[in-house]
């Protein structure tokens, strides 16, 4: 039996250093989709790099996590979690 994983991910724009938060079940393909300019929300902010992701066992959990990371508390969590990366950027 193949288990499908869902991913909540954070991309960082190399153009403006801002984050984009989303979820998908195919992380590699989704990153390529973003960087090809096919996602309206990030087309003008390319190139983007994947700086963080979490794997979830179902879509509902991934969506819930995405919504959390978009809150003030979630952004603070990311800032703390990625503090070394953000200092290097």
VENSUL-V413555 format. One record per residue. N is the residue number from 1. RES is the residue in one letter. SS is DSSP state (H for helix, E for strand, C for the rest). Layout:
BEGIN
n res ss
N RES SS
N RES SS
END
This chain:
BEGIN
n res ss
1 X C
2 X C
3 X C
4 X C
5 X C
6 X E
7 X E
8 X E
9 X E
10 X E
11 X E
12 X E
13 X E
14 X C
15 X C
16 X C
17 X C
18 X C
19 X E
20 X E
21 X E
22 X E
23 X E
24 X E
25 X C
26 X C
27 X H
28 X H
29 X H
30 X H
31 X H
32 X H
33 X H
34 X H
35 X H
36 X C
37 X C
38 X C
39 X C
40 X C
41 X C
42 X C
43 X H
44 X H
45 X H
46 X C
47 X C
48 X E
49 X E
50 X E
51 X E
52 X E
53 X E
54 X E
55 X E
56 X E
57 X C
58 X C
59 X H
60 X H
61 X H
62 X H
63 X H
64 X H
65 X H
66 X H
67 X H
68 X H
69 X H
70 X C
71 X C
72 X H
73 X H
74 X H
75 X H
76 X H
77 X H
78 X H
79 X H
80 X H
81 X H
82 X C
83 X H
84 X H
85 X H
86 X H
87 X H
88 X H
89 X C
END
